[in-house]
Every structure is written in structure tokens, then in C-alpha cells.
Amino acid sequence: MLFRSIRDEGAALGIDPARVVVAGHSAGAQLAAMALLAEATAGPTPVARPRLAGGLLVSGVFELEPLIGTSIDAPLALDPTTAQALSPRLLVERTTGPLAPVAVTWGEVEPSEFGRQSRELAAAWVARGGEATAFEVAARNHFDIVLGIGDPTTEVGRAARALLGVR
């Protein structure tokens, strides 16, 4: 809803919706990916619909089915159908519009599932015709990987700047 508002009302607020980059970490990366995919599958409208400019997806959960039955799932109560419907890795194959570029990253010192899901999402993004960069950040874990996002000397910082069109 927020992105729809930015897209539809952004010009009146001095915002160019085509320059908006979304970013998220962990479950936030899943939400950012879902926003990007929603833009790519939005139906035709009578006016041009600028898409989001890109996404930085950090240590994301892009397949939710492995969470079923875990302590993380307790408050979510996922079932296989819902988990599949909320899994960006599976949804990317069903998009119909152009995909915004993404940078997908994970830390070296976190469970291997983050790396697997990130690599597979990036590969699916590219297979669907989108642009995706995927990389592991050395010596970073699930919680400290985001510390480099604002630092242009780090790989994560450079990826963020590239998506924003900043040199």
C-alpha cells in the first residue's frame, strides 16, 4: 500500500517513484522482494506506472516452507499453500512485467540456508530476465551484515549506492 501511494501520489510530493529503491533485512528482505514482485505483476492501468528502481535484499528468507513447524512459525501458523504464496523465490517465476534490479547478499557466518535461498532467488531473477547481483559478505553474520550498508568502502555499501545511482 505504501509503495502504491508513493507511485500514485509521489509526484505531488516531489518524489520520483521511478527512483525509489527498497531495502530489507531478514524478514524485511522478504517484504522488499514481495513489493518488487507486486510491481512487476501489477495489471495495466490507464496511466503509466513507474516501477520501483531496485531492491537491496540482505540475508532474506525467500522460501517460507522450511519454516513450517519451527519456533519462528509459531506466531505465523503457516501452511504449505500460504508459505508458497508468500515465497518470493517461487513467485518470481510467475511475474509478468519487468523486474527491477536487485542486489542479494548474505553473511559468511550465518546459517547456510540464507546463502542458498539468496543464490536461488538471484538466479531465478536473472532467469526471468531481471538483473541480479548476489554475493556473500566475509566475516559477517545475520545481525552485523547491515552495518556496512552506509559505508561506500564495503561491498554492501557499494551495492546500495549502485542501486541508488550514486557513485
Protein Blocks (a to p, Z undefined) as FASTA:
>chain_A
ZZmmmmmmmmmnopafklcccddehjlmmmmmmmmmmmmmpccdfbdcdddfbdcdehia
fbfklmgopaklmmnopafklmmmmmmklmmmmpcbdcddddddddfkbcfklmmmmmmm
mmmmmmnopacdddddehiafklmmmmmmmmkbmklmmmmmmnopZZ
